[in-house]
Amino acid sequence: MSDHRGLLTAHVKIGAKQTAKAIEHGEVDEVYIAQDADPRITSKIIGLCTKLSIQVTYVDTMKELGKACGIDVGAAVVAIVKQ
């Protein structure tokens, strides 16, 4: 991930359910997806992002994405919410 430091200070939604809701409500600027996450979890999010022209950035691992958000567990999907 090129600039993961921004996730610590950005307003984010962590997890597929919260991200999907935020996308459906038009609240998302960008989505980060861990490449090692289960495709059953990420495919719906990727589809929504494609449909709504939301930028998707891929991160190597769930652990790396979770750490970038300041949590001690992995994260499959993270959304940056519009301010």
N, CA, C and O atoms as CSV, one atom per row, in Angstrom:
chain,resi,resn,atom,element,x,y,z
A,1,MET,N,N,0.854,-1.167,0.000
A,1,MET,CA,C,0.000,0.000,0.000
A,1,MET,C,C,0.898,1.227,0.000
A,1,MET,O,O,1.844,1.310,0.783
A,2,SER,N,N,0.610,2.153,-0.852
A,2,SER,CA,C,1.489,3.294,-1.038
A,2,SER,C,C,1.430,4.288,0.121
A,2,SER,O,O,2.483,4.680,0.625
A,3,ASP,N,N,0.275,4.703,0.554
A,3,ASP,CA,C,0.173,5.700,1.618
A,3,ASP,C,C,-0.817,5.238,2.674
A,3,ASP,O,O,-1.894,5.814,2.827
A,4,HIS,N,N,-0.445,4.201,3.394
A,4,HIS,CA,C,-1.338,3.663,4.407
A,4,HIS,C,C,-1.444,4.553,5.633
A,4,HIS,O,O,-2.371,4.392,6.427
A,5,ARG,N,N,-0.520,5.487,5.806
A,5,ARG,CA,C,-0.574,6.375,6.973
A,5,ARG,C,C,-1.838,7.217,6.973
A,5,ARG,O,O,-2.316,7.613,8.036
A,6,GLY,N,N,-2.382,7.493,5.809
A,6,GLY,CA,C,-3.595,8.280,5.718
A,6,GLY,C,C,-4.810,7.593,6.322
A,6,GLY,O,O,-5.773,8.258,6.706
A,7,LEU,N,N,-4.773,6.273,6.408
A,7,LEU,CA,C,-5.902,5.538,6.978
A,7,LEU,C,C,-6.028,5.756,8.479
A,7,LEU,O,O,-7.123,5.660,9.032
A,8,LEU,N,N,-4.919,6.047,9.137
A,8,LEU,CA,C,-4.973,6.276,10.581
A,8,LEU,C,C,-5.708,7.562,10.929
A,8,LEU,O,O,-6.338,7.650,11.983
A,9,THR,N,N,-5.634,8.555,10.055
A,9,THR,CA,C,-6.248,9.845,10.347
A,9,THR,C,C,-7.568,10.052,9.603
A,9,THR,O,O,-8.322,10.969,9.927
A,10,ALA,N,N,-7.853,9.212,8.614
A,10,ALA,CA,C,-9.084,9.352,7.833
A,10,ALA,C,C,-10.259,8.754,8.595
A,10,ALA,O,O,-10.088,7.910,9.474
A,11,HIS,N,N,-11.441,9.206,8.243
A,11,HIS,CA,C,-12.658,8.607,8.788
A,11,HIS,C,C,-12.951,7.373,7.938
A,11,HIS,O,O,-13.208,7.488,6.739
A,12,VAL,N,N,-12.911,6.192,8.561
A,12,VAL,CA,C,-13.050,4.954,7.804
A,12,VAL,C,C,-14.178,4.081,8.330
A,12,VAL,O,O,-14.608,4.204,9.477
A,13,LYS,N,N,-14.637,3.206,7.469
A,13,LYS,CA,C,-15.550,2.131,7.828
A,13,LYS,C,C,-14.766,0.849,7.602
A,13,LYS,O,O,-14.217,0.640,6.520
A,14,ILE,N,N,-14.709,-0.002,8.600
A,14,ILE,CA,C,-13.943,-1.233,8.507
A,14,ILE,C,C,-14.895,-2.411,8.434
A,14,ILE,O,O,-15.817,-2.535,9.240
A,15,GLY,N,N,-14.658,-3.277,7.452
A,15,GLY,CA,C,-15.475,-4.468,7.289
A,15,GLY,C,C,-16.405,-4.362,6.094
A,15,GLY,O,O,-16.786,-3.273,5.665
A,16,ALA,N,N,-16.758,-5.529,5.571
A,16,ALA,CA,C,-17.563,-5.579,4.350
A,16,ALA,C,C,-18.971,-5.021,4.540
A,16,ALA,O,O,-19.467,-4.295,3.678
A,17,LYS,N,N,-19.617,-5.347,5.648
A,17,LYS,CA,C,-20.993,-4.878,5.852
A,17,LYS,C,C,-21.062,-3.363,5.997
A,17,LYS,O,O,-21.896,-2.707,5.372
A,18,GLN,N,N,-20.183,-2.817,6.821
A,18,GLN,CA,C,-20.186,-1.362,7.014
A,18,GLN,C,C,-19.800,-0.642,5.735
A,18,GLN,O,O,-20.358,0.407,5.412
A,19,THR,N,N,-18.838,-1.209,5.003
A,19,THR,CA,C,-18.415,-0.605,3.740
A,19,THR,C,C,-19.539,-0.622,2.722
A,19,THR,O,O,-19.782,0.381,2.051
A,20,ALA,N,N,-20.230,-1.755,2.596
A,20,ALA,CA,C,-21.336,-1.861,1.637
A,20,ALA,C,C,-22.430,-0.846,1.951
A,20,ALA,O,O,-22.955,-0.205,1.041
A,21,LYS,N,N,-22.777,-0.694,3.213
A,21,LYS,CA,C,-23.805,0.282,3.598
A,21,LYS,C,C,-23.369,1.703,3.257
A,21,LYS,O,O,-24.156,2.500,2.746
A,22,ALA,N,N,-22.108,2.008,3.546
A,22,ALA,CA,C,-21.602,3.349,3.261
A,22,ALA,C,C,-21.592,3.628,1.758
A,22,ALA,O,O,-21.910,4.738,1.331
A,23,ILE,N,N,-21.228,2.625,0.956
A,23,ILE,CA,C,-21.237,2.784,-0.505
A,23,ILE,C,C,-22.658,3.032,-0.988
A,23,ILE,O,O,-22.896,3.932,-1.793
A,24,GLU,N,N,-23.599,2.240,-0.501
A,24,GLU,CA,C,-24.996,2.371,-0.924
A,24,GLU,C,C,-25.584,3.726,-0.543
A,24,GLU,O,O,-26.502,4.212,-1.204
A,25,HIS,N,N,-25.062,4.338,0.519
A,25,HIS,CA,C,-25.536,5.653,0.939
A,25,HIS,C,C,-24.739,6.796,0.308
A,25,HIS,O,O,-24.971,7.963,0.622
A,26,GLY,N,N,-23.804,6.463,-0.578
A,26,GLY,CA,C,-23.043,7.494,-1.276
A,26,GLY,C,C,-22.030,8.213,-0.412
A,26,GLY,O,O,-21.710,9.374,-0.670
A,27,GLU,N,N,-21.520,7.546,0.609
A,27,GLU,CA,C,-20.624,8.184,1.573
A,27,GLU,C,C,-19.143,7.886,1.346
A,27,GLU,O,O,-18.307,8.363,2.113
A,28,VAL,N,N,-18.791,7.111,0.315
A,28,VAL,CA,C,-17.425,6.594,0.188
A,28,VAL,C,C,-16.647,7.274,-0.935
A,28,VAL,O,O,-17.158,7.461,-2.040
A,29,ASP,N,N,-15.395,7.641,-0.629
A,29,ASP,CA,C,-14.473,8.198,-1.614
A,29,ASP,C,C,-13.602,7.119,-2.234
A,29,ASP,O,O,-13.347,7.135,-3.439
A,30,GLU,N,N,-13.146,6.181,-1.414
A,30,GLU,CA,C,-12.200,5.171,-1.873
A,30,GLU,C,C,-12.340,3.925,-1.011
A,30,GLU,O,O,-12.716,4.011,0.158
A,31,VAL,N,N,-12.034,2.761,-1.594
A,31,VAL,CA,C,-12.112,1.496,-0.872
A,31,VAL,C,C,-10.767,0.781,-0.979
A,31,VAL,O,O,-10.148,0.743,-2.043
A,32,TYR,N,N,-10.333,0.220,0.137
A,32,TYR,CA,C,-9.130,-0.610,0.180
A,32,TYR,C,C,-9.563,-2.055,0.385
A,32,TYR,O,O,-10.401,-2.341,1.239
A,33,ILE,N,N,-8.992,-2.960,-0.397
A,33,ILE,CA,C,-9.345,-4.373,-0.311
A,33,ILE,C,C,-8.069,-5.197,-0.176
A,33,ILE,O,O,-7.113,-5.008,-0.927
A,34,ALA,N,N,-8.066,-6.113,0.789
A,34,ALA,CA,C,-6.925,-7.005,0.982
A,34,ALA,C,C,-6.984,-8.118,-0.058
A,34,ALA,O,O,-8.024,-8.750,-0.244
A,35,GLN,N,N,-5.869,-8.353,-0.730
A,35,GLN,CA,C,-5.838,-9.357,-1.786
A,35,GLN,C,C,-5.975,-10.779,-1.252
A,35,GLN,O,O,-6.380,-11.673,-1.995
A,36,ASP,N,N,-5.649,-11.007,0.006
A,36,ASP,CA,C,-5.783,-12.351,0.563
A,36,ASP,C,C,-7.133,-12.593,1.243
A,36,ASP,O,O,-7.331,-13.626,1.881
A,37,ALA,N,N,-8.053,-11.645,1.107
A,37,ALA,CA,C,-9.388,-11.793,1.684
A,37,ALA,C,C,-10.232,-12.753,0.837
A,37,ALA,O,O,-9.984,-12.927,-0.356
A,38,ASP,N,N,-11.211,-13.358,1.462
A,38,ASP,CA,C,-12.102,-14.296,0.782
A,38,ASP,C,C,-12.892,-13.562,-0.303
A,38,ASP,O,O,-13.554,-12.566,-0.009
A,39,PRO,N,N,-12.834,-14.036,-1.552
A,39,PRO,CA,C,-13.571,-13.382,-2.643
A,39,PRO,C,C,-15.089,-13.344,-2.411
A,39,PRO,O,O,-15.774,-12.485,-2.967
A,40,ARG,N,N,-15.613,-14.253,-1.608
A,40,ARG,CA,C,-17.053,-14.212,-1.293
A,40,ARG,C,C,-17.392,-12.957,-0.503
A,40,ARG,O,O,-18.522,-12.471,-0.547
A,41,ILE,N,N,-16.414,-12.440,0.212
A,41,ILE,CA,C,-16.621,-11.217,0.991
A,41,ILE,C,C,-16.396,-9.977,0.126
A,41,ILE,O,O,-17.148,-9.007,0.211
A,42,THR,N,N,-15.365,-10.017,-0.696
A,42,THR,CA,C,-14.958,-8.816,-1.426
A,42,THR,C,C,-15.658,-8.608,-2.770
A,42,THR,O,O,-15.702,-7.482,-3.266
A,43,SER,N,N,-16.200,-9.656,-3.362
A,43,SER,CA,C,-16.761,-9.527,-4.716
A,43,SER,C,C,-17.931,-8.541,-4.781
A,43,SER,O,O,-18.046,-7.788,-5.748
A,44,LYS,N,N,-18.787,-8.537,-3.778
A,44,LYS,CA,C,-19.923,-7.598,-3.771
A,44,LYS,C,C,-19.416,-6.154,-3.694
A,44,LYS,O,O,-19.930,-5.269,-4.379
A,45,ILE,N,N,-18.405,-5.930,-2.856
A,45,ILE,CA,C,-17.849,-4.594,-2.694
A,45,ILE,C,C,-17.213,-4.126,-4.001
A,45,ILE,O,O,-17.413,-2.989,-4.426
A,46,ILE,N,N,-16.448,-5.010,-4.629
A,46,ILE,CA,C,-15.803,-4.658,-5.902
A,46,ILE,C,C,-16.857,-4.322,-6.955
A,46,ILE,O,O,-16.694,-3.366,-7.713
A,47,GLY,N,N,-17.929,-5.098,-7.003
A,47,GLY,CA,C,-19.019,-4.834,-7.944
A,47,GLY,C,C,-19.667,-3.481,-7.715
A,47,GLY,O,O,-19.928,-2.747,-8.669
A,48,LEU,N,N,-19.930,-3.144,-6.454
A,48,LEU,CA,C,-20.527,-1.848,-6.126
A,48,LEU,C,C,-19.592,-0.701,-6.518
A,48,LEU,O,O,-20.026,0.317,-7.057
A,49,CYS,N,N,-18.312,-0.889,-6.238
A,49,CYS,CA,C,-17.336,0.159,-6.576
A,49,CYS,C,C,-17.244,0.361,-8.082
A,49,CYS,O,O,-17.159,1.495,-8.555
A,50,THR,N,N,-17.260,-0.723,-8.827
A,50,THR,CA,C,-17.204,-0.629,-10.283
A,50,THR,C,C,-18.433,0.091,-10.817
A,50,THR,O,O,-18.330,0.974,-11.669
A,51,LYS,N,N,-19.586,-0.293,-10.309
A,51,LYS,CA,C,-20.852,0.297,-10.750
A,51,LYS,C,C,-20.914,1.794,-10.468
A,51,LYS,O,O,-21.448,2.561,-11.270
A,52,LEU,N,N,-20.367,2.205,-9.326
A,52,LEU,CA,C,-20.469,3.598,-8.898
A,52,LEU,C,C,-19.182,4.397,-9.118
A,52,LEU,O,O,-19.059,5.520,-8.630
A,53,SER,N,N,-18.229,3.827,-9.846
A,53,SER,CA,C,-16.951,4.479,-10.167
A,53,SER,C,C,-16.196,4.949,-8.926
A,53,SER,O,O,-15.692,6.071,-8.880
A,54,ILE,N,N,-16.126,4.088,-7.933
A,54,ILE,CA,C,-15.369,4.368,-6.717
A,54,ILE,C,C,-14.002,3.711,-6.861
A,54,ILE,O,O,-13.898,2.549,-7.254
A,55,GLN,N,N,-12.968,4.457,-6.542
A,55,GLN,CA,C,-11.604,3.946,-6.668
A,55,GLN,C,C,-11.366,2.806,-5.682
A,55,GLN,O,O,-11.712,2.910,-4.506
A,56,VAL,N,N,-10.767,1.708,-6.177
A,56,VAL,CA,C,-10.402,0.566,-5.351
A,56,VAL,C,C,-8.879,0.454,-5.334
A,56,VAL,O,O,-8.231,0.467,-6.380
A,57,THR,N,N,-8.327,0.346,-4.141
A,57,THR,CA,C,-6.892,0.156,-3.972
A,57,THR,C,C,-6.692,-1.195,-3.292
A,57,THR,O,O,-7.324,-1.495,-2.280
A,58,TYR,N,N,-5.811,-1.995,-3.860
A,58,TYR,CA,C,-5.549,-3.323,-3.313
A,58,TYR,C,C,-4.326,-3.302,-2.412
A,58,TYR,O,O,-3.319,-2.660,-2.709
A,59,VAL,N,N,-4.444,-4.028,-1.295
A,59,VAL,CA,C,-3.392,-4.160,-0.303
A,59,VAL,C,C,-3.028,-5.643,-0.250
A,59,VAL,O,O,-3.898,-6.497,-0.418
A,60,ASP,N,N,-1.775,-5.951,-0.021
A,60,ASP,CA,C,-1.331,-7.343,-0.059
A,60,ASP,C,C,-2.052,-8.256,0.927
A,60,ASP,O,O,-2.536,-9.321,0.545
A,61,THR,N,N,-2.128,-7.845,2.198
A,61,THR,CA,C,-2.689,-8.751,3.204
A,61,THR,C,C,-3.718,-8.057,4.096
A,61,THR,O,O,-3.725,-6.834,4.243
A,62,MET,N,N,-4.579,-8.876,4.680
A,62,MET,CA,C,-5.562,-8.374,5.631
A,62,MET,C,C,-4.854,-7.804,6.860
A,62,MET,O,O,-5.271,-6.781,7.404
A,63,LYS,N,N,-3.796,-8.460,7.289
A,63,LYS,CA,C,-3.046,-7.990,8.453
A,63,LYS,C,C,-2.489,-6.590,8.212
A,63,LYS,O,O,-2.577,-5.721,9.079
A,64,GLU,N,N,-1.913,-6.379,7.022
A,64,GLU,CA,C,-1.359,-5.065,6.673
A,64,GLU,C,C,-2.453,-3.998,6.652
A,64,GLU,O,O,-2.238,-2.880,7.121
A,65,LEU,N,N,-3.621,-4.339,6.113
A,65,LEU,CA,C,-4.723,-3.373,6.047
A,65,LEU,C,C,-5.246,-3.043,7.438
A,65,LEU,O,O,-5.519,-1.881,7.741
A,66,GLY,N,N,-5.388,-4.053,8.280
A,66,GLY,CA,C,-5.816,-3.807,9.656
A,66,GLY,C,C,-4.842,-2.920,10.410
A,66,GLY,O,O,-5.244,-1.995,11.115
A,67,LYS,N,N,-3.554,-3.211,10.254
A,67,LYS,CA,C,-2.524,-2.415,10.919
A,67,LYS,C,C,-2.562,-0.969,10.439
A,67,LYS,O,O,-2.396,-0.046,11.236
A,68,ALA,N,N,-2.780,-0.765,9.140
A,68,ALA,CA,C,-2.857,0.587,8.589
A,68,ALA,C,C,-4.017,1.377,9.181
A,68,ALA,O,O,-3.975,2.606,9.237
A,69,CYS,N,N,-5.048,0.669,9.621
A,69,CYS,CA,C,-6.219,1.325,10.225
A,69,CYS,C,C,-6.089,1.466,11.738
A,69,CYS,O,O,-6.947,2.059,12.391
A,70,GLY,N,N,-5.012,0.916,12.285
A,70,GLY,CA,C,-4.796,1.023,13.725
A,70,GLY,C,C,-5.520,-0.021,14.542
A,70,GLY,O,O,-5.769,0.189,15.730
A,71,ILE,N,N,-5.868,-1.158,13.924
A,71,ILE,CA,C,-6.516,-2.234,14.668
A,71,ILE,C,C,-5.567,-3.433,14.736
A,71,ILE,O,O,-4.681,-3.586,13.895
A,72,ASP,N,N,-5.764,-4.269,15.737
A,72,ASP,CA,C,-4.870,-5.406,15.973
A,72,ASP,C,C,-5.256,-6.668,15.225
A,72,ASP,O,O,-4.594,-7.695,15.373
A,73,VAL,N,N,-6.296,-6.616,14.436
A,73,VAL,CA,C,-6.735,-7.768,13.648
A,73,VAL,C,C,-6.737,-7.397,12.179
A,73,VAL,O,O,-6.667,-6.219,11.830
A,74,GLY,N,N,-6.818,-8.397,11.321
A,74,GLY,CA,C,-6.847,-8.136,9.892
A,74,GLY,C,C,-8.175,-7.533,9.450
A,74,GLY,O,O,-9.197,-7.689,10.118
A,75,ALA,N,N,-8.143,-6.860,8.344
A,75,ALA,CA,C,-9.352,-6.284,7.756
A,75,ALA,C,C,-9.392,-6.646,6.275
A,75,ALA,O,O,-8.406,-6.457,5.562
A,76,ALA,N,N,-10.523,-7.163,5.811
A,76,ALA,CA,C,-10.676,-7.523,4.415
A,76,ALA,C,C,-10.972,-6.296,3.557
A,76,ALA,O,O,-10.472,-6.166,2.439
A,77,VAL,N,N,-11.795,-5.398,4.102
A,77,VAL,CA,C,-12.266,-4.239,3.351
A,77,VAL,C,C,-12.304,-3.017,4.254
A,77,VAL,O,O,-12.740,-3.096,5.402
A,78,VAL,N,N,-11.847,-1.889,3.731
A,78,VAL,CA,C,-11.908,-0.621,4.461
A,78,VAL,C,C,-12.352,0.463,3.479
A,78,VAL,O,O,-11.870,0.526,2.348
A,79,ALA,N,N,-13.269,1.302,3.921
A,79,ALA,CA,C,-13.737,2.412,3.089
A,79,ALA,C,C,-13.351,3.736,3.720
A,79,ALA,O,O,-13.480,3.919,4.931
A,80,ILE,N,N,-12.879,4.650,2.900
A,80,ILE,CA,C,-12.640,6.021,3.356
A,80,ILE,C,C,-13.917,6.802,3.094
A,80,ILE,O,O,-14.383,6.902,1.959
A,81,VAL,N,N,-14.466,7.348,4.153
A,81,VAL,CA,C,-15.748,8.042,4.097
A,81,VAL,C,C,-15.532,9.515,3.786
A,81,VAL,O,O,-14.602,10.144,4.293
A,82,LYS,N,N,-16.410,10.055,2.939
A,82,LYS,CA,C,-16.362,11.479,2.587
A,82,LYS,C,C,-16.552,12.325,3.828
A,82,LYS,O,O,-17.314,11.974,4.729
A,83,GLN,N,N,-15.849,13.444,3.860
A,83,GLN,CA,C,-15.959,14.359,5.016
A,83,GLN,C,C,-16.895,15.494,4.691
A,83,GLN,O,O,-17.121,16.368,5.529
